[in-house]
């Protein structure tokens, strides 16, 4: 394996401890799941992030968790680009045999959720990032700008475009009331 390039003593040991504790795997899997990846793909992402983190340049300006999270987010985007156009959840595979009203509501919610994640997965990475940070992580616009290192106006523009695209896709699929 290639030599790790940590700029300060102790960072390599911190990285090992972070991964061995399970904290890194939970953080990376959480990011993968938020972006609609399945558990098997999330495991692949965890392995890829470990390799990238080991080979990466960590200088300690951000916390180790933030640095690994950034690598994870970028790796997830790589996977999503490869998967673009493929359904992340096949709606035809959802089988609810119970005909009760609650089963119908559950089936409909699962269908809408699958369509929502599919619509979001077809957005570009920049648009995916802002919509997830706002809608699923509940960050404020200013916080999103700081986390992503972009201007507040860029956040607002990307979020507006992402919401419009997702809404258009959902309407085209027969879903009228998705609040984004």
C-alpha positions in Angstrom: 0.0 0.0 0.0 1.1 3.6 -0.7 2.8 5.6 2.1 0.4 7.8 4.0 1.1 11.6 4.0 0.1 13.0 7.4 1.7 16.3 8.0 1.8 16.2 11.8 2.8 13.4 14.2 0.0 11.4 15.7 -2.5 12.0 12.9 -2.0 8.5 11.4 -2.6 7.0 14.8 -5.8 9.1 15.2 -7.0 7.9 11.8 -6.5 4.3 12.8 -8.2 4.8 16.1 -11.2 6.6 14.4 -11.7 3.6 12.0 -11.1 0.9 14.6 -13.6 2.5 17.0 -16.4 2.1 14.5 -17.1 5.9 14.5 -15.8 6.3 10.9 -17.9 3.4 9.6 -21.0 4.8 11.2 -20.3 8.3 9.8 -19.6 7.0 6.3 -22.5 4.6 6.3 -24.8 7.4 7.5 -23.7 9.6 4.6 -24.1 6.8 2.1 -27.6 6.0 3.4 -28.7 9.7 3.3 -27.8 9.7 -0.4 -29.9 6.6 -1.0 -27.1 3.9 -1.3 -27.9 0.3 -0.2 -26.0 -1.4 2.7 -23.7 -3.4 0.3 -22.7 -0.3 -1.6 -22.2 1.5 1.7 -19.7 -1.2 2.8 -17.8 -0.6 -0.5 -17.8 3.1 0.2 -16.4 2.6 3.7 -13.5 0.6 2.2 -12.8 3.1 -0.5 -12.8 6.0 2.1 -10.4 4.1 4.3 -8.0 3.8 1.3 -8.4 7.4 0.3 -8.0 8.6 3.8 -4.9 6.5 4.3 -3.4 7.8 1.1 -4.6 11.4 1.6 -3.1 14.5 3.0 -4.5 15.4 6.4 -3.0 18.6 7.8 -5.2 18.9 10.8 -6.9 22.2 9.9 -10.3 20.5 10.1 -11.3 17.8 12.5 -10.4 14.3 11.5 -14.2 13.5 11.4 -14.9 16.4 9.1 -12.0 15.4 6.8 -13.1 11.8 6.6 -16.7 13.0 6.1 -15.6 15.1 3.1 -13.8 12.1 1.6 -17.0 10.0 2.2 -19.3 12.6 0.6 -17.1 12.8 -2.5 -16.8 9.0 -2.7 -20.6 8.7 -2.5 -20.9 11.2 -5.3 -18.5 9.1 -7.4 -20.8 6.1 -6.8 -23.9 8.1 -7.6 -22.4 9.3 -10.9 -21.7 5.7 -11.8 -25.2 4.7 -10.9 -27.0 7.7 -12.6 -30.0 6.6 -14.5 -30.4 3.3 -12.5 -33.2 3.0 -9.9 -31.8 2.9 -6.4 -34.9 1.2 -5.2 -37.1 -0.8 -7.6 -40.6 0.1 -6.8 -41.9 -3.0 -8.4 -40.1 -5.1 -5.7 -42.2 -3.4 -2.9 -44.7 -6.1 -2.0 -47.4 -5.2 0.6 -49.9 -8.0 0.8 -51.9 -6.5 3.6 -54.9 -4.6 2.1 -55.6 -2.5 5.2 -55.7 1.3 5.0 -52.5 1.5 7.0 -50.7 -0.9 4.6 -51.9 1.3 1.7 -50.5 4.4 3.4 -47.2 2.6 4.1 -46.9 1.3 0.6 -47.6 4.8 -0.8 -45.1 6.4 1.6 -42.5 3.8 0.5 -43.2 4.6 -3.2 -43.0 8.3 -2.7 -39.8 8.0 -0.7 -38.2 5.8 -3.4 -39.3 8.3 -6.1 -37.9 11.2 -4.0 -34.5 9.5 -3.6 -34.4 8.5 -7.2 -35.1 12.1 -8.2 -32.4 13.5 -5.9 -29.9 10.9 -7.1 -30.3 12.2 -10.6 -29.3 15.7 -9.6 -25.7 16.8 -10.0 -23.5 16.5 -6.9 -23.5 20.2 -6.0 -27.3 20.2 -6.1 -27.6 16.9 -4.2 -25.3 18.3 -1.5 -27.3 21.4 -0.7 -30.7 19.7 -0.8 -29.5 17.0 1.6 -27.9 19.5 3.9 -31.0 21.6 4.0 -33.8 19.1 3.9 -32.3 16.0 5.7 -29.6 17.5 7.9 -31.7 20.7 8.6 -28.8 23.1 8.2 -29.4 26.8 7.7 -28.3 28.3 4.4 -25.4 30.1 6.1 -24.2 26.8 7.7 -24.4 25.0 4.4 -22.3 27.7 2.8 -19.7 27.3 5.5 -19.6 23.5 5.5 -19.4 23.3 1.7 -17.1 26.3 1.3 -19.4 28.1 -1.1 -21.1 31.5 -1.2 -24.5 32.0 0.4 -26.0 33.0 -3.0 -24.7 29.8 -4.5 -26.4 27.8 -1.8 -29.7 29.6 -2.4 -29.4 29.2 -6.2 -28.5 25.5 -6.1 -31.3 24.8 -3.6 -33.9 26.6 -5.6 -32.9 24.7 -8.8 -32.7 21.4 -7.0 -36.1 21.8 -5.4 -37.6 22.7 -8.8 -36.1 19.7 -10.6 -37.1 17.3 -7.8 -40.7 18.7 -7.8 -40.9 18.5 -11.6 -39.8 14.8 -11.5 -42.2 14.0 -8.7 -45.1 15.6 -10.5 -44.2 13.7 -13.7 -44.4 10.5 -11.7 -47.9 11.4 -10.4 -46.8 12.7 -6.9 -48.4 16.1 -6.2 -47.5 16.9 -2.7 -43.9 16.6 -1.7 -42.7 19.5 0.3 -39.2 20.6 -0.5 
